């Protein structure tokens, strides 16, 4: 009973941590890419930063946060957010910058403004790439949330590391299995949302 209550509390903490970081990453990454549509210099800087940061291991990102910000929930969110922004940025960039130029020229030809082209042409055609990035970011956030238990993030990671420390296999499994279940749920749910929002002519 005690383990069940602990598991429910840890799962809730893990979900809050994962989704808070994911939403924060989306709110930062996508506006950056939308701004870069109107600035080649900004686009170059953002993509270079993303490519450079992609090479940094997740554990290193979590470790660097401690001397800079400290430990606890907020540093854990920031560590996860920094890591999940990268696939969102790269996929959004690829999706928006690879829309068929003929579609854009046709839209300009019928008098659509840049904002209308972005909303009605570029974004709908970029949805598959954008949501592929968000889905990957969600699954990544779920896994990194386990690591952030090392810096006071709490959640299922705490149970897993406590189980390892105490050689308690049951506790390790009690923490690992929900993480796997959450990953599968994230993959399924974001795939459904992606299909729902993607224009029918782009669905495979």
N, C-alpha and C positions, 0 to 999 in steps of 0.2 A: 504493500500500500504506500509506504514511504517512497519507494523507488518510482511508483506510478505518479505520485504527486510531483516528485522531482523531475521526472521525464516531461510531464505536461508543462511545468514551469520553464524548463530548459528549451522545449520546442517553441513555446511562445516567444521567449527571448530571442531565439535563433531567427524566427520568422520576422519579428520586428526589426532586428538588425539587418537581415538580408534585404527586406523590401525598402527600408529607409535608405540604405546605401544605394540600391538600384534606382529608386526614384530620384535621389539627389544626383546620381550620375547622368540620368536621362535629362534632367532639368539643366545641367551644365553643358553636356556634350552637344545636344541637338541645336540649341541656340548658337553655339560657337560655329558649328558647321553652316547654319543658315547665314550667319554674318560673313563667313568666308566665301559665300557665293558672290559677294560683291567686292571682295578684296583678295587678289591673287597672293599678295604678300602674307596676309593673315592665314590663308589656306596652306601656304607653304610651311609657315611656322607651326601650325597645328599638326600637320601631318608628320613633320620631322620630329616633333615632340612625341607624338603617338608611336612612331616607329622606334624611337630611342627607348621610350618607357616600356614598350612591349618586351624588350630584351631583359628587363629587370625581373628577377624571380619574385613571386608573390610573398614569400617569406621575408625577403629583403625589404620589400615595401612596408610590411608590418613592423619589422625591426626598426626601420629608420623613423617611423612615426613616434616611437617612444621618447627619444631625446628631444624631438622637436615640439611635441604636443603633450605627451604624458600617456597615461593609461586610462582605461575606462570605456564607456559606451561611445562617446563622441569621437575619440581617436580611432576606435575600431571602425566606425562608420566612414571616417575620412580615408582610412587605409583601404577599405573595400571599394569606396567610390573612385579613388584614384586608379584602381586596377580595372574596374568595370567600364570606365569611360572609354577605354581604348577600343574595344570591339564596336562600341556604339559609334564612336567618331569615325572609325575606318569604314564601317559598313554604310553609314549615312552618307559619307563623302562619296564612296563608290556609287551608291544608288543615285544620288542627285547629279553627279557629274557624268554619268554614263547614260542619261536619258537620250533617246534618239534625237539628234539635232533637227531632223526633218519635222518631228512633232513640235519642237520649239519654234521653228521658223513658220510652220503652219499656224500656230497659235498667235504669233506676232502678226501674221498676215490677216487674220480676222479681227485684229484690234485689241487683243488681250494685253493688259498691263503686266509688268514684271511680277507683281504680287499675285495677280490672277493666274499667271503661268505657273508660278511656284505652287499655289494651292491646288489648281485643277489639273496640272500636267506633270510637273516634276515630282511632287510628293506622292501622288497615287502610283506612278511608275516606279518610284523608289521604295515603296512599302516592303516588297519582298526582301530587299537587302537590309533595310532598316530593322525589320523585325527579326531577321536572322541574327543581326548584331545584338539586339536587345535580348533575344532568347539565350544566346551564348553568354551574354553579360549576366543574366539572371542565374544561370547554372554556375557561372564562375563566382558570383557573389555568395551563393550557397556554400561553395567549397571553401572560399577564403574566410567566411564567417567562422568556420571551425578553427582556423589558425589564429583568428583574433582573440580567441579565449586566452591565448598566451599574454595578451596585453589588457586583460580585464574586460573583454567584450561579452563574456558570459555565454549562455546558450548551450547548445549540444556539444560544442567543443570542450567545454569545461567537464562535462560528463566523460567524454572520450579520454581526455588527458588524465583525469582522476582515475579512471579505470586502468589505464596503462601504468600509472604510478603505483597503484595498489595491486597490480596483477589480477584485476577483477574483470574477467572476460565477459561476464554477463553485463556489467556496466558499460564496457566498451561497445558491445553489440547494441545495447539499449540506446546509445548515442548515435552509432553509425547507421542503423537501419532507418531511423526517421530522416537522416540527411539524404540517404539514397531515395527514400520515398518522396521527399520534397523536390529533389532533382528531377525525378520522373514526372511529377505533377507540373513543375515549371515548364518542362519540355512540351508536355501535352497541351497545357493551357495556352502558352504563347503561340504554339503552332495553330491552335484553333482561332485565336485572335487574329493572327497573321492572315489566315485564310478568309476570315470574315471581312477584314478591311481591304484586302487586295482586290483590285478590279477583276471582274470575271475573265476578261481577255488575257490577263497575265497569269491566271491560275494554271498550274500544270496538271 
